[in-house]
Amino acid sequence: MPSLSPHFRLEELACRCGCGGEAQPEILANLTRVVLMLERVRLAIGHKPIRITSGYRCAKHNKAVGGRPQSLHLTGRAADIQVDDLLPSQLQAIVIKSVPEAHGIGRHARFTHLDVRGFRLIFDYS
């Protein structure tokens, strides 16, 4: 699969069920916005690698993983990420301070949710 940026490939953001929905033009455009945001995050954390645990999700996969019915993952506008040696709370704090294009910034016990919604919202899944 093609690279969307210097550090992220489409396959990293693809639906885990293998449906291929991430190739739809609108989804692909949204994922490109997400990747540009993730490049800024990578810069803010000192070029540490980012592991994407969830990117685009089709409706069937979103339901299977317990995603919210209105999840931004359904439109390719969100990614859940992990960074070695950074707790989700630490990553969230860095993103809040340094990455204005990250609009939705959520913290979970095991990952940080980032999205490109139209307004800034900071939340905690706990």
Disulfide bonds with the S-S distance in Angstrom:
none
